Amino acid sequence: MNEGTIWQQVSVPGWYGMGERRIEIATATAVWHHSGLTAVPIRWVLIRDPEKRFDPQSLLCTDPARDPTQIVTCLILS
C-alpha cells in the first residue's frame, strides 16, 4: 500500500456477530474495463485492522455511490 494512502477509521456494527469493530478504510472510484464489454464504474474499498488481527482486504462494488461502510457491512453479514 502506498504511504500516501489516506485511511479513515470507521466503526462497523455487528462484526461477524461479535458487536461493533473499529477498522480503517481507504476508498475511491475507478472504471473496470473488460475486453469487448462496456466499462463499468466501481467503488473500491481497502480495509485493514489497526490491531492486525486480519490481513488487509480489498472489496469492489458496482454501485460507485454506495457508502463504503455499507459495502463492508454487506460483506460481514453475508
MIDOSE-1310 file (N, C-alpha, C; in nm, 2 decimals, decimal comma, always signed):
residues 78
mneg	+0,08/-0,12/+0,00/+0,00/+0,00/+0,00/+0,09/+0,12/+0,00; +0,05/+0,22/-0,07/+0,12/+0,34/-0,08/+0,12/+0,42/+0,05; +0,24/+0,48/+0,08/+0,25/+0,56/+0,20/+0,15/+0,68/+0,20; +0,11/+0,73/+0,08/+0,03/+0,84/+0,07/-0,12/+0,81/+0,08
tiwq	-0,15/+0,68/+0,10/-0,29/+0,64/+0,11/-0,36/+0,70/+0,23; -0,47/+0,76/+0,22/-0,55/+0,82/+0,33/-0,64/+0,72/+0,39; -0,62/+0,69/+0,51/-0,70/+0,59/+0,58/-0,79/+0,66/+0,68; -0,92/+0,61/+0,69/-1,02/+0,67/+0,77/-1,07/+0,56/+0,87
qvsv	-1,08/+0,59/+1,00/-1,13/+0,50/+1,09/-1,28/+0,50/+1,09; -1,34/+0,38/+1,09/-1,48/+0,37/+1,09/-1,52/+0,26/+1,19; -1,64/+0,26/+1,24/-1,70/+0,16/+1,33/-1,80/+0,08/+1,24; -1,78/-0,05/+1,25/-1,87/-0,14/+1,17/-1,95/-0,22/+1,27
pgwy	-2,09/-0,20/+1,27/-2,17/-0,27/+1,37/-2,19/-0,42/+1,33; -2,20/-0,51/+1,43/-2,23/-0,65/+1,40/-2,12/-0,72/+1,34; -1,99/-0,69/+1,37/-1,88/-0,75/+1,30/-1,88/-0,91/+1,32; -1,93/-0,98/+1,22/-1,94/-1,12/+1,23/-2,01/-1,17/+1,35
gmge	-2,11/-1,10/+1,39/-2,19/-1,14/+1,51/-2,12/-1,11/+1,64; -2,01/-1,03/+1,64/-1,93/-1,01/+1,76/-1,95/-0,87/+1,81; -2,04/-0,79/+1,76/-2,05/-0,65/+1,80/-1,98/-0,55/+1,72; -1,97/-0,43/+1,76/-1,90/-0,32/+1,69/-1,75/-0,34/+1,68
rrie	-1,69/-0,31/+1,56/-1,55/-0,33/+1,54/-1,50/-0,20/+1,47; -1,38/-0,15/+1,52/-1,32/-0,03/+1,45/-1,22/-0,09/+1,35; -1,23/-0,04/+1,23/-1,13/-0,08/+1,13/-1,09/+0,05/+1,05; -1,00/+0,04/+0,96/-0,96/+0,15/+0,88/-0,99/+0,12/+0,74
iata	-1,04/+0,22/+0,66/-1,07/+0,20/+0,52/-1,00/+0,31/+0,44; -0,98/+0,28/+0,31/-0,94/+0,37/+0,21/-1,03/+0,34/+0,09; -1,08/+0,44/+0,02/-1,18/+0,42/-0,08/-1,17/+0,52/-0,19; -1,22/+0,49/-0,31/-1,23/+0,58/-0,42/-1,31/+0,51/-0,53
tavw	-1,33/+0,57/-0,64/-1,39/+0,51/-0,76/-1,29/+0,49/-0,87; -1,33/+0,40/-0,95/-1,24/+0,36/-1,07/-1,34/+0,31/-1,18; -1,28/+0,27/-1,29/-1,35/+0,22/-1,40/-1,30/+0,08/-1,43; -1,39/-0,02/-1,44/-1,35/-0,16/-1,47/-1,36/-0,18/-1,62
hhsg	-1,26/-0,21/-1,68/-1,26/-0,24/-1,83/-1,25/-0,39/-1,85; -1,33/-0,44/-1,94/-1,32/-0,58/-1,98/-1,33/-0,59/-2,13; -1,24/-0,66/-2,19/-1,23/-0,66/-2,34/-1,37/-0,70/-2,40; -1,41/-0,61/-2,49/-1,54/-0,63/-2,56/-1,66/-0,59/-2,49
ltav	-1,65/-0,54/-2,36/-1,77/-0,50/-2,29/-1,76/-0,36/-2,25; -1,87/-0,30/-2,22/-1,88/-0,16/-2,18/-1,81/-0,14/-2,04; -1,73/-0,03/-2,03/-1,67/+0,00/-1,90/-1,77/+0,02/-1,79; -1,74/-0,03/-1,67/-1,83/-0,02/-1,56/-1,77/+0,06/-1,44
pirw	-1,83/+0,17/-1,39/-1,78/+0,24/-1,28/-1,79/+0,15/-1,15; -1,69/+0,15/-1,07/-1,69/+0,07/-0,95/-1,64/+0,16/-0,83; -1,68/+0,12/-0,71/-1,62/+0,17/-0,59/-1,53/+0,06/-0,53; -1,40/+0,10/-0,50/-1,31/+0,00/-0,43/-1,29/+0,05/-0,29
vlir	-1,28/-0,05/-0,20/-1,26/-0,02/-0,06/-1,15/-0,11/-0,01; -1,05/-0,06/+0,05/-0,95/-0,13/+0,11/-0,98/-0,13/+0,26; -0,97/-0,24/+0,33/-0,99/-0,24/+0,47/-0,87/-0,31/+0,54; -0,84/-0,25/+0,66/-0,73/-0,31/+0,74/-0,76/-0,29/+0,89
dpek	-0,71/-0,38/+0,96/-0,73/-0,39/+1,11/-0,62/-0,32/+1,18; -0,64/-0,21/+1,25/-0,53/-0,14/+1,32/-0,47/-0,23/+1,43; -0,54/-0,33/+1,47/-0,49/-0,43/+1,57/-0,42/-0,55/+1,51; -0,42/-0,55/+1,37/-0,35/-0,65/+1,29/-0,40/-0,80/+1,32
rfdp	-0,53/-0,81/+1,35/-0,59/-0,94/+1,37/-0,64/-1,01/+1,24; -0,64/-0,93/+1,13/-0,67/-0,99/+1,00/-0,59/-0,92/+0,89; -0,56/-0,99/+0,78/-0,48/-0,93/+0,67/-0,57/-0,82/+0,60; -0,50/-0,72/+0,54/-0,58/-0,62/+0,46/-0,66/-0,69/+0,35
qsll	-0,77/-0,64/+0,32/-0,86/-0,69/+0,22/-0,90/-0,58/+0,12; -0,94/-0,62/+0,00/-1,00/-0,53/-0,09/-1,14/-0,57/-0,13; -1,23/-0,48/-0,15/-1,36/-0,51/-0,19/-1,40/-0,42/-0,31; -1,48/-0,47/-0,40/-1,53/-0,40/-0,51/-1,68/-0,39/-0,51
ctdp	-1,74/-0,28/-0,56/-1,88/-0,27/-0,56/-1,92/-0,20/-0,69; -2,02/-0,25/-0,77/-2,06/-0,18/-0,89/-2,15/-0,06/-0,88; -2,18/-0,03/-0,75/-2,26/+0,09/-0,72/-2,16/+0,20/-0,67; -2,10/+0,28/-0,75/-2,00/+0,38/-0,70/-2,05/+0,48/-0,60
ardp	-2,19/+0,49/-0,59/-2,24/+0,59/-0,49/-2,26/+0,52/-0,36; -2,24/+0,39/-0,35/-2,27/+0,32/-0,22/-2,16/+0,37/-0,12; -2,21/+0,39/+0,01/-2,12/+0,43/+0,12/-2,03/+0,31/+0,15; -1,90/+0,34/+0,16/-1,80/+0,23/+0,19/-1,83/+0,15/+0,31
tqiv	-1,88/+0,21/+0,42/-1,91/+0,14/+0,54/-2,03/+0,04/+0,51; -2,12/+0,07/+0,42/-2,23/-0,02/+0,38/-2,17/-0,14/+0,31; -2,07/-0,12/+0,22/-2,01/-0,22/+0,15/-1,94/-0,32/+0,24; -1,87/-0,27/+0,34/-1,81/-0,36/+0,44/-1,91/-0,43/+0,52
tcli	-2,02/-0,37/+0,56/-2,13/-0,43/+0,64/-2,19/-0,54/+0,56; -2,21/-0,52/+0,43/-2,27/-0,63/+0,34/-2,18/-0,75/+0,34; -2,05/-0,73/+0,34/-1,95/-0,84/+0,35/-1,97/-0,92/+0,47; -1,97/-0,86/+0,59/-1,97/-0,93/+0,72/-2,10/-0,99/+0,75
ls	-2,21/-0,94/+0,69/-2,34/-1,00/+0,72/-2,38/-1,11/+0,62; -2,29/-1,14/+0,52/-2,33/-1,24/+0,42/-2,27/-1,37/+0,45
